[in-house]
Amino acid sequence: MLFLAVFCGFLAENQREHMVEHKREREFMRSMLDDLYKDTVAINTWINKLELNQKNIDSAIKLYVSLRNINATDIVEIGKAGSNGLTNIGIVFTDRTTSQLKNSGGMRLIRNKTVADSLTEYWNKINAFQLSQVRVESYRLDGRKVGFKIFGSSPGSYIHLYNDPSFLINSPEVLENSPLLLGEYINFLVVIGQTYRNQYYGLLKELSNLSQNLIGIIKSEYHLR
């Protein structure tokens, strides 16, 4: 009888732990859904921004290769398009739940293999994108540094924006009409444009699809809204 009582107590405790862990699992998944919704909005926003950056980079490169004798006015136009194409595209993914799952042993609570596998695939794709992001950011900053040597009008814009709105901004000007510097600048645009097309855009589209699929899987598997 004593053995039976101990055994029943053990079963009851096991059942209680199972219920607590199942509750925590659902809480993690609710939290993960919130994070995925935010990620999806951010990813799609940056996809649109990336497409705009790509158009500006393409315009700058096309203008450069289509002109035989590039004058100061042409350089200014190349600078305008290039500068608009070199704005930052840096996504910050919501990792509130991800950090808890990875660092506190929370993944052991995710007993649903489909969900666990989908989470892993999503995280791996984020890692791949972030590696590409570091490389592109390095090219982007170097390209802007070269641009600072070629294109002017920043001082006037600064005064107009922060000190005196009535101040007339200087007309865009060329600081250095150097074919070598301009060629270096265009080379940066080419490398960044290629990376956007061959890596960035594809990774972002995959992340968008993965995040939306993961939302659907979690909602279905855990009966969440």
C-alpha positions in Angstrom: 0.0 0.0 0.0 2.8 2.4 0.8 4.5 1.6 -2.5 1.2 2.3 -4.3 0.7 5.6 -2.5 4.3 6.7 -3.4 3.8 5.6 -7.0 0.5 7.5 -7.3 2.1 10.5 -5.7 4.9 10.3 -8.3 2.3 10.1 -11.1 0.5 13.1 -9.8 3.7 15.1 -9.5 4.6 14.1 -13.1 1.2 15.1 -14.3 1.5 18.5 -12.5 4.9 19.1 -14.1 3.6 18.1 -17.5 0.7 20.6 -17.2 3.1 23.4 -16.0 5.5 22.8 -18.9 2.6 22.6 -21.4 1.4 26.0 -20.1 4.8 27.5 -20.4 5.2 26.1 -23.9 1.9 27.8 -24.9 3.1 31.1 -23.3 6.3 30.9 -25.2 4.4 30.4 -28.5 2.1 33.3 -27.8 5.1 35.5 -27.2 6.8 34.1 -30.3 3.7 35.0 -32.4 3.9 38.6 -31.2 7.6 38.7 -32.2 6.9 37.2 -35.6 4.2 39.7 -36.3 6.7 42.5 -35.6 9.4 40.8 -37.7 7.1 40.3 -40.6 6.1 44.0 -40.7 9.8 45.0 -40.4 10.9 42.6 -43.1 8.3 43.7 -45.6 9.0 47.4 -44.9 12.7 46.9 -45.6 12.0 44.9 -48.7 10.1 48.0 -50.1 13.0 50.2 -49.0 15.5 47.8 -50.6 13.7 48.0 -53.9 13.8 51.8 -53.8 17.6 51.8 -52.9 18.2 49.4 -55.8 16.4 51.7 -58.3 18.5 54.6 -57.2 21.7 52.6 -57.4 20.7 51.4 -60.9 20.0 55.0 -62.0 23.4 56.2 -60.8 25.3 53.4 -62.5 23.2 53.8 -65.7 23.9 57.5 -65.9 27.6 56.9 -65.4 28.0 54.3 -68.1 25.7 56.2 -70.6 27.7 59.4 -70.6 30.9 59.8 -72.6 32.0 63.2 -71.2 30.9 63.5 -67.7 30.6 67.1 -66.4 30.0 68.6 -63.0 26.2 68.6 -63.5 26.3 64.9 -64.4 28.4 64.1 -61.3 25.9 65.9 -59.1 23.0 63.8 -60.5 25.0 60.6 -60.0 25.6 61.7 -56.4 22.0 62.4 -55.8 20.9 59.0 -57.0 23.9 57.2 -55.4 23.3 58.8 -52.0 19.6 57.8 -52.0 20.7 54.3 -52.9 23.2 54.1 -50.0 20.8 54.7 -47.1 20.9 52.1 -44.4 19.0 48.9 -44.6 19.5 47.4 -41.1 16.7 45.2 -39.7 16.6 44.6 -36.0 14.7 41.4 -35.4 12.6 41.0 -32.3 14.5 38.5 -30.2 12.7 38.7 -26.9 11.3 35.2 -27.0 14.1 33.8 -29.1 16.6 34.7 -26.4 14.6 33.0 -23.7 14.2 29.9 -25.8 17.9 29.7 -26.6 19.5 30.8 -23.4 17.2 29.4 -20.6 16.7 25.9 -21.9 13.2 26.9 -23.2 13.6 24.9 -26.4 13.3 21.6 -24.5 9.7 22.7 -23.7 8.9 22.9 -27.5 7.8 19.3 -28.0 6.2 19.9 -31.3 8.8 18.9 -33.9 7.3 20.8 -36.8 7.4 24.0 -34.8 10.9 23.4 -33.4 12.2 22.6 -36.9 10.6 25.7 -38.4 12.0 27.9 -35.6 15.5 26.6 -36.3 15.1 27.2 -40.0 13.9 30.7 -39.4 16.8 31.5 -37.0 19.4 30.0 -39.4 18.1 32.3 -42.1 18.3 35.3 -39.9 21.9 34.4 -39.1 22.6 34.2 -42.9 21.0 37.6 -43.5 23.0 39.2 -40.6 26.3 38.0 -42.1 25.4 39.5 -45.4 24.2 42.6 -43.6 27.6 43.1 -42.0 29.4 42.8 -45.4 27.0 45.2 -47.1 27.2 47.8 -44.3 31.0 47.8 -44.7 30.7 48.5 -48.4 28.0 51.1 -47.9 30.0 53.1 -45.4 33.1 53.0 -47.5 31.1 54.1 -50.5 29.7 57.0 -48.6 33.2 58.0 -47.5 34.3 58.2 -51.1 31.1 60.2 -51.9 32.0 62.7 -49.2 35.2 63.5 -51.2 33.3 64.1 -54.4 29.9 65.8 -53.5 29.3 69.0 -51.6 26.4 71.1 -50.2 26.2 69.3 -46.8 27.2 72.5 -44.8 24.3 74.5 -46.2 21.8 71.7 -45.7 23.0 71.4 -42.0 22.4 75.1 -41.3 19.0 75.1 -43.0 17.8 72.0 -41.1 19.2 72.7 -37.6 19.9 76.4 -37.2 18.1 78.7 -39.7 15.2 77.4 -41.9 15.4 80.6 -43.9 19.0 79.9 -44.9 19.2 79.1 -48.6 20.8 75.7 -49.2 23.8 75.7 -51.4 23.3 74.3 -54.8 24.7 70.8 -55.1 28.3 71.1 -56.0 31.3 68.9 -56.8 34.2 69.0 -54.4 36.5 66.8 -56.5 36.0 66.2 -60.2 38.3 63.1 -60.3 37.5 60.3 -62.7 39.4 58.0 -60.4 37.3 58.8 -57.3 34.1 58.7 -59.3 35.0 55.3 -60.7 35.8 54.1 -57.2 32.4 55.4 -56.1 30.6 53.6 -58.9 32.5 50.4 -58.1 31.0 50.5 -54.6 27.6 51.0 -56.0 28.0 48.0 -58.4 29.2 45.7 -55.6 26.3 46.8 -53.3 23.8 46.6 -56.1 24.9 43.0 -56.9 24.8 42.0 -53.3 21.3 43.5 -52.9 20.1 41.5 -56.0 22.0 38.2 -55.4 21.7 37.9 -51.6 19.8 40.6 -49.7 16.6 40.6 -51.6 16.4 36.8 -51.8 17.1 36.4 -48.1 14.5 39.0 -47.1 11.9 37.3 -49.3 12.7 34.0 -47.7 12.5 35.5 -44.2 9.2 37.0 -45.0 7.8 33.7 -46.2 9.3 31.8 -43.3 7.9 34.2 -40.7 4.4 34.1 -42.2 4.5 30.3 -42.5 5.8 30.0 -38.9 2.9 32.2 -37.7 0.5 29.8 -39.5 2.1 26.7 -38.0 2.2 28.0 -34.5 -1.4 29.1 -34.6 -2.5 25.8 -36.0 -0.5 23.5 -33.8 -1.3 25.4 -30.5 -4.8 26.5 -31.5 -3.9 30.2 -31.0 -5.5 33.2 -32.6 
